[in-house]
Amino acid sequence: MASSQRNKGSYHERWWVEWLQNHGAKAKRQPLSGSMGGEFSGDIKITTETEVLIAESKYQATGRGFSFLTKTHKEQPADIYLLKQKSGPNFICIEASNPLAAKLIRWISRR
């Protein structure tokens, strides 16, 4: 990966980690953006009381929609996708078939 691309990815990974931590999550960047695989897969590791979640951070100057997300999910499976744009809203995405999605909906329902 080119140095500027790596720097851009690292910047946005740090942005998400700070955002997660500011909202009470235990989050940290993975070494080498997860390229080592195994316990170091994904870009960001989020530790909860009951499990460890793997997040992929993606940045786009302009949002590219579902085809981009589908391709990312096939190539870099993760529990959570953290999507950031140059301008416009940022998104946290979870595949509906992921058990985490059902847990989230149950949690929301109890609030």
N, CA and C of each residue as an Amber inpcrd file, in Angstrom:
protein
   333
   0.8450000  -1.1680000   0.0000000   0.0000000   0.0000000   0.0000000
   0.8920000   1.2340000   0.0000000   0.5310000   2.2270000  -0.8030000
   1.3010000   3.4570000  -0.8680000   1.2530000   4.1780000   0.4730000
   2.3170000   4.9140000   0.7540000   2.4230000   5.5950000   2.0410000
   1.2550000   6.5510000   2.2880000   0.8380000   7.3210000   1.2700000
  -0.2620000   8.2710000   1.4700000  -1.5690000   7.5380000   1.7590000
  -1.8000000   6.4060000   1.1080000  -3.0060000   5.6120000   1.3630000
  -2.9840000   5.0490000   2.7840000  -1.8250000   4.5580000   3.1920000
  -1.6730000   4.0030000   4.5380000  -1.9010000   5.1010000   5.5840000
  -1.3300000   6.2830000   5.3390000  -1.5120000   7.4010000   6.2710000
  -2.9720000   7.8130000   6.3560000  -3.6450000   7.8420000   5.2060000
  -5.0620000   8.2020000   5.1860000  -5.8690000   7.1740000   5.9670000
  -5.5900000   5.8920000   5.7460000  -6.2910000   4.8340000   6.4730000
  -6.0440000   4.9240000   7.9660000  -4.8000000   5.1590000   8.3540000
  -4.4590000   5.2740000   9.7800000  -5.1720000   6.4560000  10.4210000
  -5.2340000   7.5730000   9.7060000  -5.9160000   8.7580000  10.2340000
  -7.3760000   8.4430000  10.5510000  -8.0560000   7.8000000   9.6110000
  -9.4810000   7.5300000   9.7960000  -9.7180000   6.4190000  10.8240000
  -8.8060000   5.4700000  10.9060000  -8.9010000   4.4640000  11.9660000
  -8.7690000   5.1330000  13.3420000  -7.8150000   6.0420000  13.4760000
  -7.6490000   6.7620000  14.7480000  -8.8890000   7.6040000  15.0600000
  -9.4840000   8.2120000  14.0240000 -10.7000000   9.0080000  14.2050000
 -11.8040000   8.1390000  14.7920000 -12.0030000   6.9300000  14.2250000
 -13.0470000   6.0300000  14.7210000 -12.7390000   5.5430000  16.1350000
 -11.4840000   5.1980000  16.4090000 -11.1210000   4.7390000  17.7580000
 -11.4340000   5.8370000  18.7710000 -11.0590000   7.0670000  18.4570000
 -11.3520000   8.1750000  19.3680000 -12.8660000   8.3460000  19.5390000
 -13.6170000   8.2590000  18.4510000 -15.0780000   8.3880000  18.5280000
 -15.6630000   7.2880000  19.4170000 -15.2250000   6.0560000  19.2030000
 -15.7150000   4.9310000  20.0060000 -15.3630000   5.1150000  21.4820000
 -14.1290000   5.4960000  21.7550000 -13.7020000   5.6920000  23.1420000
 -14.4770000   6.8330000  23.8030000 -14.7340000   7.8950000  23.0620000
 -15.5100000   9.0150000  23.6020000 -16.9440000   8.6140000  23.9320000
 -17.4080000   7.5200000  23.3290000 -18.7500000   7.0120000  23.5940000
 -18.7260000   5.7970000  24.5270000 -17.6030000   5.5940000  25.2170000
 -17.5270000   4.5800000  26.2590000 -17.0580000   3.2040000  25.8380000
 -16.6570000   3.0310000  24.5920000 -16.2110000   1.7130000  24.1250000
 -14.7130000   1.5290000  24.3850000 -14.3220000   0.2800000  24.5970000
 -12.9060000  -0.0730000  24.6650000 -12.4980000  -0.4440000  23.2480000
 -11.8120000   0.4590000  22.5830000 -11.4400000   0.2420000  21.1870000
  -9.9670000   0.5630000  20.9950000  -9.3250000  -0.2010000  20.0950000
  -7.9350000   0.0900000  19.7520000  -7.6690000  -0.3610000  18.3280000
  -6.7100000   0.3200000  17.7100000  -6.3110000  -0.0440000  16.3500000
  -5.5400000  -1.3550000  16.3880000  -5.7050000  -2.1370000  15.3370000
  -4.9690000  -3.3820000  15.2140000  -3.6080000  -3.1000000  14.5730000
  -2.5730000  -3.8540000  14.9460000  -1.2610000  -3.6640000  14.3200000
  -1.3450000  -3.8870000  12.8110000  -0.6880000  -3.0300000  12.0780000
  -0.6170000  -3.1350000  10.6130000  -1.9960000  -3.2130000   9.9690000
  -2.9710000  -2.5290000  10.5600000  -4.3520000  -2.5030000  10.0440000
  -4.8990000  -3.8940000   9.7740000  -4.5390000  -4.8380000  10.6050000
  -5.1060000  -6.1730000  10.5070000  -4.5090000  -7.0690000   9.4500000
  -3.4840000  -6.6110000   8.7440000  -2.9220000  -7.4250000   7.6610000
  -2.2300000  -8.6860000   8.1690000  -1.9680000  -8.7580000   9.4740000
  -1.3430000  -9.9550000  10.0440000  -2.3480000 -11.0950000  10.1870000
  -3.6530000 -10.7720000  10.1900000  -4.6930000 -11.7960000  10.2910000
  -4.7960000 -12.3900000  11.6830000  -5.5920000 -13.4610000  11.7790000
  -5.7840000 -14.1350000  13.0630000  -6.3510000 -13.2030000  14.1110000
  -5.7550000 -13.2060000  15.3010000  -6.2500000 -12.3430000  16.3780000
  -6.0330000 -10.8630000  16.0690000  -5.2550000 -10.5660000  15.0320000
  -4.9970000  -9.1860000  14.6390000  -5.7600000  -8.7910000  13.3780000
  -6.8080000  -9.5400000  13.0160000  -7.5640000  -9.2080000  11.8090000
  -8.3870000  -7.9480000  12.0390000  -8.7880000  -7.3320000  10.9560000
  -9.5790000  -6.1070000  11.0250000  -8.7250000  -4.8920000  11.3310000
  -9.3500000  -3.7240000  11.2680000  -8.6390000  -2.4750000  11.5290000
  -8.7090000  -2.0670000  12.9930000  -9.8540000  -2.3540000  13.6200000
 -10.0930000  -1.9070000  14.9900000 -10.6940000  -3.0580000  15.7860000
 -10.2080000  -3.2340000  17.0150000 -10.7650000  -4.2510000  17.9090000
 -11.5550000  -3.5310000  18.9920000 -12.8180000  -3.9630000  19.1730000
 -13.6880000  -3.3940000  20.1980000 -13.9600000  -4.4990000  21.2120000
 -13.5730000  -4.2730000  22.4520000 -13.7450000  -5.2750000  23.5000000
 -14.9500000  -4.9010000  24.3560000 -15.8940000  -5.8490000  24.4830000
 -17.0690000  -5.6440000  25.3290000 -16.9450000  -6.5590000  26.5420000
 -17.9360000  -6.5300000  27.4080000 -17.9150000  -7.4090000  28.5810000
 -18.0050000  -8.8770000  28.1900000 -18.6170000  -9.1720000  27.0420000
 -18.8710000 -10.5660000  26.6730000 -18.1430000 -11.0440000  25.4250000
 -17.6100000 -10.1300000  24.6160000 -16.9830000 -10.5680000  23.3690000
 -16.0360000  -9.5180000  22.8230000 -15.3090000  -9.9270000  21.7950000
 -14.4330000  -9.0170000  21.0640000 -15.0050000  -8.8810000  19.6610000
 -15.1870000  -7.6390000  19.2330000 -15.7280000  -7.3690000  17.9070000
 -14.6220000  -6.8220000  17.0150000 -14.6730000  -7.2170000  15.7570000
 -13.7100000  -6.7430000  14.7760000 -14.4100000  -5.7400000  13.8720000
 -13.7740000  -4.5890000  13.6860000 -14.3440000  -3.5490000  12.8320000
 -13.3950000  -3.2370000  11.6830000 -13.9630000  -2.9870000  10.5250000
 -13.2290000  -2.5200000   9.3550000 -13.5700000  -1.0550000   9.1650000
 -12.5660000  -0.2290000   9.0010000 -12.7570000   1.1950000   8.7620000
 -12.5360000   1.4710000   7.2830000 -13.4930000   2.1530000   6.6670000
 -13.3750000   2.4970000   5.2490000 -13.6580000   3.9770000   5.0710000
 -12.8560000   4.6130000   4.2420000 -13.0400000   6.0280000   3.9440000
 -13.2180000   6.1890000   2.4440000 -14.1670000   7.0150000   2.0730000
 -14.3870000   7.3430000   0.6690000 -14.5920000   8.8490000   0.5640000
 -14.0310000   9.4470000  -0.4700000 -14.2790000  10.8710000  -0.6900000
 -15.7650000  11.0880000  -0.9470000 -16.3600000  10.1590000  -1.6960000
 -17.8060000  10.1890000  -1.9310000 -18.3370000   8.7940000  -1.6620000
 -19.4920000   8.7010000  -1.0400000 -20.0770000   7.3930000  -0.7480000
 -20.3540000   6.6270000  -2.0360000 -20.0800000   5.3140000  -2.0410000
 -20.2940000   4.5170000  -3.2480000 -21.3760000   3.4690000  -3.0680000
 -22.0520000   3.4610000  -1.9520000 -23.2360000   2.6390000  -1.8040000
 -23.0130000   1.1770000  -1.4910000 -24.0840000   0.3990000  -1.7650000
 -24.1250000  -1.0030000  -1.3700000 -23.0980000  -1.8690000  -2.0830000
 -22.7810000  -1.5890000  -3.3380000 -21.8150000  -2.4380000  -4.0420000
 -20.4520000  -2.3720000  -3.3560000 -20.0620000  -1.2010000  -2.9090000
 -18.7980000  -1.0410000  -2.1910000 -18.8160000  -1.8290000  -0.8830000
 -19.9200000  -1.7310000  -0.1460000 -20.0280000  -2.4190000   1.1380000
 -20.0620000  -3.9340000   0.9510000 -20.7850000  -4.4040000  -0.0580000
 -20.8560000  -5.8400000  -0.3380000 -19.4750000  -6.3860000  -0.6900000
 -18.7420000  -5.6740000  -1.5310000 -17.3910000  -6.1040000  -1.9200000
 -16.4710000  -6.1350000  -0.6950000 -16.5500000  -5.0990000   0.1320000
 -15.7280000  -5.0470000   1.3420000 -16.0430000  -6.2210000   2.2570000
 -17.3300000  -6.5290000   2.4310000 -17.7420000  -7.6190000   3.3190000
 -17.2130000  -8.9680000   2.8220000 -17.2040000  -9.1690000   1.5180000
 -16.6810000 -10.4260000   0.9600000 -15.1710000 -10.5230000   1.1360000
 -14.4750000  -9.4160000   0.9110000 -13.0130000  -9.4310000   0.9470000
 -12.4420000  -9.2760000   2.3560000 -13.1430000  -8.5480000   3.2150000
 -12.6500000  -8.2700000   4.5630000 -13.7900000  -8.4250000   5.5640000
 -14.2000000  -9.6680000   5.8500000 -15.3200000  -9.8680000   6.7670000
 -15.0250000  -9.2760000   8.1480000 -16.0540000  -8.6590000   8.7160000
 -15.9180000  -8.0500000  10.0420000 -17.2870000  -8.0290000  10.7070000
 -17.3030000  -7.7780000  12.0030000 -18.5620000  -7.6560000  12.7350000
 -19.2340000  -6.3220000  12.4530000 -18.4220000  -5.2840000  12.3210000
 -18.9180000  -3.9240000  12.1560000 -18.1030000  -3.2420000  11.0620000
 -18.7800000  -2.4320000  10.2510000 -18.1060000  -1.6230000   9.2380000
 -18.2910000  -0.1620000   9.6070000 -17.1830000   0.5530000   9.7140000
 -17.1830000   1.9630000  10.0720000 -16.8880000   2.7420000   8.7970000
 -17.8750000   3.4360000   8.2810000 -17.7710000   4.0980000   6.9850000
 -17.7370000   5.6060000   7.1770000 -16.6950000   6.2210000   6.6330000
 -16.4870000   7.6550000   6.7950000 -16.3560000   8.2790000   5.4150000
 -16.9760000   9.4520000   5.2420000 -16.9230000  10.1680000   3.9750000
 -16.2280000  11.5140000   4.1670000 -15.7510000  12.0630000   3.0510000
 -15.1270000  13.3780000   3.1020000 -16.1330000  14.4150000   3.5760000
 -17.3220000  14.3750000   3.0140000 -18.3930000  15.2600000   3.4780000
 -19.6660000  14.4340000   3.5360000 -20.5350000  14.7930000   4.4090000
 -21.7470000  14.0060000   4.5840000 -21.6420000  13.1430000   5.8200000
 -22.6810000  12.3630000   6.0920000 -22.7190000  11.5730000   7.3220000
 -21.7640000  10.3810000   7.2890000 -21.3850000   9.9400000   8.4670000
 -20.5930000   8.7170000   8.6300000 -21.5370000   7.6380000   9.1280000
 -21.1970000   6.3660000   8.8490000 -22.1090000   5.2760000   9.1600000
 -21.4100000   4.1470000   9.8960000 -22.1740000   3.4830000  10.7610000
 -21.7640000   2.2380000  11.3960000 -22.7230000   1.1840000  10.8690000
 -22.1930000   0.1660000  10.1850000 -23.0370000  -0.8400000   9.5330000
 -22.7830000  -2.2310000  10.1130000 -23.8630000  -2.9800000  10.2650000
 -23.8080000  -4.3600000  10.7430000 -24.6950000  -5.1880000   9.8270000
 -24.1850000  -6.3050000   9.3350000 -25.0020000  -7.1880000   8.5010000
 -26.1400000  -7.7550000   9.3420000 -27.3500000  -7.7630000   8.7890000
 -28.5410000  -8.1900000   9.5400000 -28.4360000  -9.6260000  10.0430000
 -27.7410000 -10.5190000   9.3250000 -27.6380000 -11.9140000   9.7640000
 -26.6000000 -12.1060000  10.8780000 -25.8340000 -11.0800000  11.1880000
 -24.8530000 -11.1440000  12.2670000 -25.6040000 -11.1450000  13.6030000
 -25.3210000 -12.0850000  14.5080000 -25.9970000 -12.1100000  15.8140000
 -25.9050000 -10.7710000  16.5570000 -24.8750000 -10.0100000  16.2780000
 -24.7270000  -8.6980000  16.8990000 -25.8980000  -7.7810000  16.5460000
 -26.4170000  -7.8950000  15.3370000 -27.5480000  -7.0580000  14.9180000
 -28.7740000  -7.3450000  15.7830000 -29.0650000  -8.6090000  16.0380000
 -30.2110000  -8.9700000  16.8810000 -30.0030000  -8.4730000  18.3120000
 -28.7670000  -8.5820000  18.8320000 -28.4750000  -8.0770000  20.1770000
 -28.7130000  -6.5680000  20.2490000 -28.2840000  -5.8740000  19.2090000
 -28.4510000  -4.4260000  19.1760000 -29.9290000  -4.0390000  19.1700000
 -30.7230000  -4.7140000  18.3700000 -32.1550000  -4.4160000  18.3010000
 -32.8290000  -4.7150000  19.6410000 -32.4660000  -5.8320000  20.2730000
 -33.0310000  -6.1410000  21.5940000 -32.6530000  -5.0650000  22.6080000
 -31.4120000  -4.6160000  22.5670000 -30.9560000  -3.5720000  23.4780000
 -31.7410000  -2.2840000  23.2410000 -31.9080000  -1.9070000  21.9880000
 -32.6670000  -0.6970000  21.6560000 -34.1090000  -0.8290000  22.1310000
 -34.6810000  -2.0030000  21.9670000 -36.0820000  -2.2300000  22.3450000
 -36.3180000  -2.0650000  23.8410000 -35.3070000  -2.3410000  24.6490000
 -35.4480000  -2.2420000  26.1070000 -35.2460000  -0.8250000  26.6270000
 -34.8210000   0.0670000  25.8160000 -34.5130000   1.4360000  26.2720000
 -35.7420000   2.3000000  26.3010000
